[in-house]
């Protein structure tokens, strides 16, 4: 009986600490974007109605990767839009998977994917991706097709949870991975404009120019897992 009461007391203490931590986070301005139970607050990019290609597994928001052979048609976005923020989340992927987190995404029928407008924090299996050999700008943590991670990048093995963070503060941008800042840049400065004009986005004038928009999670036809998604507006 004493042992049982001790366990109950420990559980109550842990629950109290958890509630205290949540209260402190809320007071500091953090808002949870995923409740661990359903897709409230999210919808399909450029779509209405039920989302069928994402589900909940063990408290994680999971991309089922049903848009096989393409990178369009399955992204989900936040109902709300954000301009300046700190965004944090935990994630993991299966072997050979590809996904990403994007921001300042614009919904419009003329865009078939969130990446047409929104910069992307790339998430991919750096080691087992096929059929191509990845360029540095395609690897995890990159500002996709624009800026590459530095030597502080330490990626956990496939199947293990990583933590990531994006800071966007009036054009100052940072990417973090597992507690380390792996890149930073200034949006819309001369270097940014040069990279856009000479790289993948040279034929996409709409890319990266908006200063507010939706947060998006990408369905690239592979399974990916997200949890602890939180945002603080700056």
Buried (B, 14 or more C-beta within 10 A) or exposed (E): EEEEEEEEEEEEEEEEEEEEEEEEBEEEEBBBBBEEEEBEBBBBBBBEEEBEBBEBEEEBBBBBBEBEEEBBBBBBBBEEBBBBBBBBBBBBBBEBBBBBBBBBBBBEEEBBBBBBBBBBBBBBBBEEBEEEEBEEBBBBBBBBBBBBBEEBBEBEEBEEEBBBBBBBEEEEBBBBBBEBBBBBBEBEEEEBEEBBEEEBBEEBEBBBEBEEBBBBBBBBBBBBBBBBBBBBEB
